[in-house]
Amino acid sequence: MDTEAQHTERDRSSPDAEAADGEEGSRSVRSGRWSLRRKAFLVVLVCAVCLWGVSTFLMQPFLIPSGSMEPGLKSGDRVLVNKLAYRFDSEPRRGDVVVFDGSGYFGDDDYIKRVAGVGGDRVVCCGEQGRLEVNGEAVDEQYLFPGDAPSAAAFDIVVPEGSLFVLGDHRSASSDSRDHLGSPGGGMVPVDSVIGRADWIGWPADRWTSIDRPGTFARVPEPGGAHG
Protein backbone atom coordinates (compact mmCIF):
# COMPACT_ATOMS: atom_id res chain seq x y z
CA MET A 1 0.00 0.00 0.00
CA ASP A 2 1.20 3.49 -0.79
CA THR A 3 1.65 5.02 2.66
CA GLU A 4 2.33 8.47 1.21
CA ALA A 5 -1.02 8.48 -0.51
CA GLN A 6 -2.71 7.47 2.77
CA HIS A 7 -1.09 10.31 4.67
CA THR A 8 -2.17 12.75 1.95
CA GLU A 9 -5.79 11.61 2.18
CA ARG A 10 -5.73 11.95 5.99
CA ASP A 11 -4.19 15.45 5.67
CA ARG A 12 -6.96 16.62 3.40
CA SER A 13 -9.67 15.58 5.84
CA SER A 14 -7.89 16.85 8.93
CA PRO A 15 -9.45 19.71 11.01
CA ASP A 16 -6.59 22.05 10.11
CA ALA A 17 -7.12 21.48 6.39
CA GLU A 18 -10.87 22.03 6.71
CA ALA A 19 -10.29 25.27 8.62
CA ALA A 20 -7.89 26.49 5.97
CA ASP A 21 -10.40 25.70 3.23
CA GLY A 22 -13.11 27.55 5.17
CA GLU A 23 -10.96 30.64 5.62
CA GLU A 24 -10.08 30.65 1.95
CA GLY A 25 -13.75 30.34 1.01
CA SER A 26 -14.70 33.12 3.41
CA ARG A 27 -12.06 35.41 1.93
CA SER A 28 -13.36 34.57 -1.53
CA VAL A 29 -16.94 35.45 -0.53
CA ARG A 30 -15.85 38.72 1.12
CA SER A 31 -13.78 39.58 -1.92
CA GLY A 32 -16.73 38.86 -4.18
CA ARG A 33 -19.06 41.02 -2.09
CA TRP A 34 -16.56 43.90 -2.10
CA SER A 35 -16.21 43.54 -5.86
CA LEU A 36 -20.00 43.74 -6.31
CA ARG A 37 -20.20 46.79 -4.03
CA ARG A 38 -17.42 48.49 -5.90
CA LYS A 39 -19.10 47.81 -9.23
CA ALA A 40 -22.43 49.09 -7.89
CA PHE A 41 -20.72 52.24 -6.60
CA LEU A 42 -19.05 52.82 -9.96
CA VAL A 43 -22.38 52.37 -11.77
CA VAL A 44 -24.08 54.88 -9.46
CA LEU A 45 -21.18 57.31 -9.86
CA VAL A 46 -21.24 57.07 -13.66
CA CYS A 47 -25.03 57.57 -13.69
CA ALA A 48 -24.71 60.61 -11.41
CA VAL A 49 -22.02 62.14 -13.60
CA CYS A 50 -24.08 61.52 -16.75
CA LEU A 51 -27.18 63.02 -15.12
CA TRP A 52 -25.19 66.06 -14.02
CA GLY A 53 -23.80 66.48 -17.52
CA VAL A 54 -27.21 66.23 -19.17
CA SER A 55 -28.78 68.63 -16.64
CA THR A 56 -25.91 71.13 -16.93
CA PHE A 57 -25.39 71.18 -20.67
CA LEU A 58 -28.34 69.55 -22.48
CA MET A 59 -31.75 69.18 -20.83
CA GLN A 60 -32.85 70.34 -17.38
CA PRO A 61 -36.16 69.72 -15.59
CA PHE A 62 -38.00 72.67 -14.02
CA LEU A 63 -41.03 72.62 -11.75
CA ILE A 64 -43.92 74.92 -12.68
CA PRO A 65 -44.67 76.70 -9.37
CA SER A 66 -47.89 78.55 -10.24
CA GLY A 67 -50.75 78.87 -12.69
CA SER A 68 -49.26 81.84 -14.58
CA MET A 69 -48.84 79.76 -17.77
CA GLU A 70 -52.24 78.04 -17.75
CA PRO A 71 -53.94 76.47 -19.55
CA GLY A 72 -50.90 75.02 -21.35
CA LEU A 73 -48.74 74.54 -18.26
CA LYS A 74 -50.22 73.77 -14.86
CA SER A 75 -48.85 74.19 -11.36
CA GLY A 76 -46.90 71.03 -10.49
CA ASP A 77 -45.94 70.19 -14.08
CA ARG A 78 -42.28 69.48 -14.70
CA VAL A 79 -41.00 70.78 -18.01
CA LEU A 80 -37.82 69.72 -19.78
CA VAL A 81 -35.80 72.75 -20.82
CA ASN A 82 -33.58 72.47 -23.88
CA LYS A 83 -30.35 74.26 -22.92
CA LEU A 84 -28.88 73.91 -26.42
CA ALA A 85 -31.80 75.65 -28.13
CA TYR A 86 -30.09 79.04 -28.19
CA ARG A 87 -26.49 78.02 -28.60
CA PHE A 88 -24.54 78.42 -31.83
CA ASP A 89 -25.89 81.92 -32.68
CA SER A 90 -29.57 80.93 -32.33
CA GLU A 91 -31.82 83.26 -30.28
CA PRO A 92 -35.34 83.06 -28.81
CA ARG A 93 -38.20 83.65 -31.22
CA ARG A 94 -41.66 85.13 -30.69
CA GLY A 95 -43.95 82.48 -29.24
CA ASP A 96 -41.19 80.43 -27.57
CA VAL A 97 -41.76 79.42 -23.95
CA VAL A 98 -38.49 80.17 -22.17
CA VAL A 99 -37.03 79.73 -18.70
CA PHE A 100 -34.78 82.55 -17.53
CA ASP A 101 -32.91 83.78 -14.48
CA GLY A 102 -34.77 86.84 -13.20
CA SER A 103 -32.09 87.98 -10.73
CA GLY A 104 -31.84 91.76 -10.59
CA TYR A 105 -34.95 92.67 -12.58
CA PHE A 106 -37.76 90.14 -11.96
CA GLY A 107 -36.65 88.64 -8.64
CA ASP A 108 -34.06 86.22 -7.37
CA ASP A 109 -35.53 83.14 -9.00
CA ASP A 110 -36.05 81.36 -12.31
CA TYR A 111 -39.18 82.16 -14.31
CA ILE A 112 -41.05 80.66 -17.25
CA LYS A 113 -42.90 82.91 -19.73
CA ARG A 114 -43.76 83.21 -23.41
CA VAL A 115 -41.76 85.52 -25.66
CA ALA A 116 -44.05 88.24 -27.06
CA GLY A 117 -41.39 90.53 -28.48
CA VAL A 118 -37.71 90.34 -29.45
CA GLY A 119 -35.12 93.05 -29.96
CA GLY A 120 -36.44 95.94 -32.08
CA ASP A 121 -40.11 94.91 -31.85
CA ARG A 122 -42.80 97.42 -30.95
CA VAL A 123 -45.32 95.69 -28.67
CA VAL A 124 -48.66 97.42 -28.01
CA CYS A 125 -51.73 96.51 -26.04
CA CYS A 126 -54.35 96.78 -26.80
CA GLY A 127 -54.84 97.76 -30.44
CA GLU A 128 -57.99 98.62 -32.34
CA GLN A 129 -59.04 94.98 -32.40
CA GLY A 130 -58.52 94.62 -28.65
CA ARG A 131 -55.53 92.35 -29.25
CA LEU A 132 -51.82 92.40 -28.62
CA GLU A 133 -50.02 94.02 -31.56
CA VAL A 134 -46.43 93.39 -32.57
CA ASN A 135 -44.95 95.68 -35.20
CA GLY A 136 -48.46 96.74 -36.16
CA GLU A 137 -49.79 93.21 -36.65
CA ALA A 138 -52.63 92.03 -34.40
CA VAL A 139 -51.88 88.69 -32.78
CA ASP A 140 -54.58 86.08 -32.15
CA GLU A 141 -53.34 84.54 -28.89
CA GLN A 142 -55.34 81.33 -28.81
CA TYR A 143 -53.18 79.98 -25.97
CA LEU A 144 -54.54 82.54 -23.46
CA PHE A 145 -56.40 81.37 -20.36
CA PRO A 146 -60.13 81.25 -21.18
CA GLY A 147 -61.80 84.57 -20.41
CA ASP A 148 -58.53 86.51 -20.03
CA ALA A 149 -57.99 89.77 -21.91
CA PRO A 150 -54.57 90.26 -23.56
CA SER A 151 -53.82 92.79 -20.81
CA ALA A 152 -55.76 94.79 -18.24
CA ALA A 153 -53.12 97.53 -18.38
CA ALA A 154 -52.21 99.38 -21.57
CA PHE A 155 -48.61 99.56 -22.75
CA ASP A 156 -46.66 100.64 -25.83
CA ILE A 157 -42.98 99.70 -25.76
CA VAL A 158 -40.06 99.04 -28.06
CA VAL A 159 -37.91 96.07 -27.04
CA PRO A 160 -34.19 96.95 -26.82
CA GLU A 161 -31.75 94.88 -28.84
CA GLY A 162 -30.51 91.85 -26.95
CA SER A 163 -33.67 91.73 -24.82
CA LEU A 164 -37.06 90.01 -24.71
CA PHE A 165 -40.56 91.14 -23.73
CA VAL A 166 -42.26 88.20 -22.03
CA LEU A 167 -45.83 87.47 -20.92
CA GLY A 168 -47.62 84.70 -19.08
CA ASP A 169 -50.46 82.88 -20.82
CA HIS A 170 -52.72 83.38 -17.80
CA ARG A 171 -52.52 87.18 -18.01
CA SER A 172 -54.72 87.88 -15.00
CA ALA A 173 -52.50 85.66 -12.79
CA SER A 174 -49.06 86.44 -14.23
CA SER A 175 -46.38 88.83 -13.04
CA ASP A 176 -44.41 89.45 -16.21
CA SER A 177 -42.80 92.22 -18.28
CA ARG A 178 -45.89 94.42 -17.91
CA ASP A 179 -45.46 94.58 -14.14
CA HIS A 180 -41.83 95.63 -14.31
CA LEU A 181 -41.95 98.38 -16.93
CA GLY A 182 -40.98 100.95 -14.28
CA SER A 183 -38.34 98.74 -12.65
CA PRO A 184 -34.61 98.52 -13.47
CA GLY A 185 -34.35 96.98 -16.92
CA GLY A 186 -37.85 98.15 -17.86
CA GLY A 187 -39.35 94.67 -17.58
CA MET A 188 -37.11 93.33 -20.34
CA VAL A 189 -35.29 90.02 -20.07
CA PRO A 190 -31.70 89.98 -21.34
CA VAL A 191 -31.21 87.20 -23.87
CA ASP A 192 -28.07 86.22 -21.94
CA SER A 193 -30.25 85.41 -18.91
CA VAL A 194 -32.28 82.80 -20.79
CA ILE A 195 -31.52 79.30 -19.51
CA GLY A 196 -33.28 77.51 -22.34
CA ARG A 197 -36.50 76.74 -24.18
CA ALA A 198 -39.20 74.58 -22.60
CA ASP A 199 -39.72 71.80 -25.14
CA TRP A 200 -41.59 69.08 -23.23
CA ILE A 201 -43.91 68.46 -20.31
CA GLY A 202 -42.13 65.51 -18.71
CA TRP A 203 -44.26 64.95 -15.62
CA PRO A 204 -46.87 63.88 -14.64
CA ALA A 205 -46.81 61.00 -17.07
CA ASP A 206 -50.39 61.55 -18.27
CA ARG A 207 -49.43 65.07 -19.42
CA TRP A 208 -46.34 64.06 -21.37
CA THR A 209 -46.35 66.19 -24.54
CA SER A 210 -44.22 68.54 -26.58
CA ILE A 211 -44.45 72.31 -26.15
CA ASP A 212 -44.58 73.64 -29.69
CA ARG A 213 -44.15 77.19 -30.92
CA PRO A 214 -47.60 78.37 -32.07
CA GLY A 215 -48.14 79.87 -35.50
CA THR A 216 -49.58 82.94 -33.77
CA PHE A 217 -46.70 85.22 -34.69
CA ALA A 218 -46.16 83.96 -38.24
CA ARG A 219 -47.65 87.10 -39.82
CA VAL A 220 -45.74 89.54 -37.63
CA PRO A 221 -43.33 91.59 -39.77
CA GLU A 222 -39.75 92.20 -38.69
CA PRO A 223 -39.09 95.61 -37.11
CA GLY A 224 -37.84 96.95 -40.45
CA GLY A 225 -41.13 96.05 -42.12
CA ALA A 226 -40.30 92.70 -43.80
CA HIS A 227 -42.42 89.73 -42.82
CA GLY A 228 -40.70 86.84 -41.03
C-alpha positions as CSV (number, residue, x, y, z in Angstrom):
1,M,0.0,0.0,0.0
2,D,1.2,3.5,-0.8
3,T,1.7,5.0,2.7
4,E,2.3,8.5,1.2
5,A,-1.0,8.5,-0.5
6,Q,-2.7,7.5,2.8
7,H,-1.1,10.3,4.7
8,T,-2.2,12.7,2.0
9,E,-5.8,11.6,2.2
10,R,-5.7,11.9,6.0
11,D,-4.2,15.5,5.7
12,R,-7.0,16.6,3.4
13,S,-9.7,15.6,5.8
14,S,-7.9,16.9,8.9
15,P,-9.5,19.7,11.0
16,D,-6.6,22.0,10.1
17,A,-7.1,21.5,6.4
18,E,-10.9,22.0,6.7
19,A,-10.3,25.3,8.6
20,A,-7.9,26.5,6.0
21,D,-10.4,25.7,3.2
22,G,-13.1,27.5,5.2
23,E,-11.0,30.6,5.6
24,E,-10.1,30.6,1.9
25,G,-13.8,30.3,1.0
26,S,-14.7,33.1,3.4
27,R,-12.1,35.4,1.9
28,S,-13.4,34.6,-1.5
29,V,-16.9,35.5,-0.5
30,R,-15.9,38.7,1.1
31,S,-13.8,39.6,-1.9
32,G,-16.7,38.9,-4.2
33,R,-19.1,41.0,-2.1
34,W,-16.6,43.9,-2.1
35,S,-16.2,43.5,-5.9
36,L,-20.0,43.7,-6.3
37,R,-20.2,46.8,-4.0
38,R,-17.4,48.5,-5.9
39,K,-19.1,47.8,-9.2
40,A,-22.4,49.1,-7.9
41,F,-20.7,52.2,-6.6
42,L,-19.0,52.8,-10.0
43,V,-22.4,52.4,-11.8
44,V,-24.1,54.9,-9.5
45,L,-21.2,57.3,-9.9
46,V,-21.2,57.1,-13.7
47,C,-25.0,57.6,-13.7
48,A,-24.7,60.6,-11.4
49,V,-22.0,62.1,-13.6
50,C,-24.1,61.5,-16.7
51,L,-27.2,63.0,-15.1
52,W,-25.2,66.1,-14.0
53,G,-23.8,66.5,-17.5
54,V,-27.2,66.2,-19.2
55,S,-28.8,68.6,-16.6
56,T,-25.9,71.1,-16.9
57,F,-25.4,71.2,-20.7
58,L,-28.3,69.5,-22.5
59,M,-31.7,69.2,-20.8
60,Q,-32.8,70.3,-17.4
61,P,-36.2,69.7,-15.6
62,F,-38.0,72.7,-14.0
63,L,-41.0,72.6,-11.8
64,I,-43.9,74.9,-12.7
65,P,-44.7,76.7,-9.4
66,S,-47.9,78.6,-10.2
67,G,-50.7,78.9,-12.7
68,S,-49.3,81.8,-14.6
69,M,-48.8,79.8,-17.8
70,E,-52.2,78.0,-17.7
71,P,-53.9,76.5,-19.5
72,G,-50.9,75.0,-21.3
73,L,-48.7,74.5,-18.3
74,K,-50.2,73.8,-14.9
75,S,-48.9,74.2,-11.4
76,G,-46.9,71.0,-10.5
77,D,-45.9,70.2,-14.1
78,R,-42.3,69.5,-14.7
79,V,-41.0,70.8,-18.0
80,L,-37.8,69.7,-19.8
81,V,-35.8,72.7,-20.8
82,N,-33.6,72.5,-23.9
83,K,-30.3,74.3,-22.9
84,L,-28.9,73.9,-26.4
85,A,-31.8,75.7,-28.1
86,Y,-30.1,79.0,-28.2
87,R,-26.5,78.0,-28.6
88,F,-24.5,78.4,-31.8
89,D,-25.9,81.9,-32.7
90,S,-29.6,80.9,-32.3
91,E,-31.8,83.3,-30.3
92,P,-35.3,83.1,-28.8
93,R,-38.2,83.6,-31.2
94,R,-41.7,85.1,-30.7
95,G,-43.9,82.5,-29.2
96,D,-41.2,80.4,-27.6
97,V,-41.8,79.4,-24.0
98,V,-38.5,80.2,-22.2
99,V,-37.0,79.7,-18.7
100,F,-34.8,82.6,-17.5
101,D,-32.9,83.8,-14.5
102,G,-34.8,86.8,-13.2
103,S,-32.1,88.0,-10.7
104,G,-31.8,91.8,-10.6
105,Y,-34.9,92.7,-12.6
106,F,-37.8,90.1,-12.0
107,G,-36.6,88.6,-8.6
108,D,-34.1,86.2,-7.4
109,D,-35.5,83.1,-9.0
110,D,-36.1,81.4,-12.3
111,Y,-39.2,82.2,-14.3
112,I,-41.1,80.7,-17.2
113,K,-42.9,82.9,-19.7
114,R,-43.8,83.2,-23.4
115,V,-41.8,85.5,-25.7
116,A,-44.0,88.2,-27.1
117,G,-41.4,90.5,-28.5
118,V,-37.7,90.3,-29.5
119,G,-35.1,93.1,-30.0
120,G,-36.4,95.9,-32.1
121,D,-40.1,94.9,-31.8
122,R,-42.8,97.4,-30.9
123,V,-45.3,95.7,-28.7
124,V,-48.7,97.4,-28.0
125,C,-51.7,96.5,-26.0
126,C,-54.3,96.8,-26.8
127,G,-54.8,97.8,-30.4
128,E,-58.0,98.6,-32.3
129,Q,-59.0,95.0,-32.4
130,G,-58.5,94.6,-28.7
131,R,-55.5,92.4,-29.3
132,L,-51.8,92.4,-28.6
133,E,-50.0,94.0,-31.6
134,V,-46.4,93.4,-32.6
135,N,-44.9,95.7,-35.2
136,G,-48.5,96.7,-36.2
137,E,-49.8,93.2,-36.6
138,A,-52.6,92.0,-34.4
139,V,-51.9,88.7,-32.8
140,D,-54.6,86.1,-32.2
141,E,-53.3,84.5,-28.9
142,Q,-55.3,81.3,-28.8
143,Y,-53.2,80.0,-26.0
144,L,-54.5,82.5,-23.5
145,F,-56.4,81.4,-20.4
146,P,-60.1,81.2,-21.2
147,G,-61.8,84.6,-20.4
148,D,-58.5,86.5,-20.0
149,A,-58.0,89.8,-21.9
150,P,-54.6,90.3,-23.6
151,S,-53.8,92.8,-20.8
152,A,-55.8,94.8,-18.2
153,A,-53.1,97.5,-18.4
154,A,-52.2,99.4,-21.6
155,F,-48.6,99.6,-22.8
156,D,-46.7,100.6,-25.8
157,I,-43.0,99.7,-25.8
158,V,-40.1,99.0,-28.1
159,V,-37.9,96.1,-27.0
160,P,-34.2,97.0,-26.8
161,E,-31.8,94.9,-28.8
162,G,-30.5,91.8,-26.9
163,S,-33.7,91.7,-24.8
164,L,-37.1,90.0,-24.7
165,F,-40.6,91.1,-23.7
166,V,-42.3,88.2,-22.0
167,L,-45.8,87.5,-20.9
168,G,-47.6,84.7,-19.1
169,D,-50.5,82.9,-20.8
170,H,-52.7,83.4,-17.8
171,R,-52.5,87.2,-18.0
172,S,-54.7,87.9,-15.0
173,A,-52.5,85.7,-12.8
174,S,-49.1,86.4,-14.2
175,S,-46.4,88.8,-13.0
176,D,-44.4,89.5,-16.2
177,S,-42.8,92.2,-18.3
178,R,-45.9,94.4,-17.9
179,D,-45.5,94.6,-14.1
180,H,-41.8,95.6,-14.3
181,L,-42.0,98.4,-16.9
182,G,-41.0,100.9,-14.3
183,S,-38.3,98.7,-12.6
184,P,-34.6,98.5,-13.5
185,G,-34.4,97.0,-16.9
186,G,-37.9,98.2,-17.9
187,G,-39.3,94.7,-17.6
188,M,-37.1,93.3,-20.3
189,V,-35.3,90.0,-20.1
190,P,-31.7,90.0,-21.3
191,V,-31.2,87.2,-23.9
192,D,-28.1,86.2,-21.9
193,S,-30.2,85.4,-18.9
194,V,-32.3,82.8,-20.8
195,I,-31.5,79.3,-19.5
196,G,-33.3,77.5,-22.3
197,R,-36.5,76.7,-24.2
198,A,-39.2,74.6,-22.6
199,D,-39.7,71.8,-25.1
200,W,-41.6,69.1,-23.2
201,I,-43.9,68.5,-20.3
202,G,-42.1,65.5,-18.7
203,W,-44.3,64.9,-15.6
204,P,-46.9,63.9,-14.6
205,A,-46.8,61.0,-17.1
206,D,-50.4,61.6,-18.3
207,R,-49.4,65.1,-19.4
208,W,-46.3,64.1,-21.4
209,T,-46.4,66.2,-24.5
210,S,-44.2,68.5,-26.6
211,I,-44.5,72.3,-26.2
212,D,-44.6,73.6,-29.7
213,R,-44.1,77.2,-30.9
214,P,-47.6,78.4,-32.1
215,G,-48.1,79.9,-35.5
216,T,-49.6,82.9,-33.8
217,F,-46.7,85.2,-34.7
218,A,-46.2,84.0,-38.2
219,R,-47.7,87.1,-39.8
220,V,-45.7,89.5,-37.6
221,P,-43.3,91.6,-39.8
222,E,-39.8,92.2,-38.7
223,P,-39.1,95.6,-37.1
224,G,-37.8,97.0,-40.4
225,G,-41.1,96.1,-42.1
226,A,-40.3,92.7,-43.8
227,H,-42.4,89.7,-42.8
228,G,-40.7,86.8,-41.0
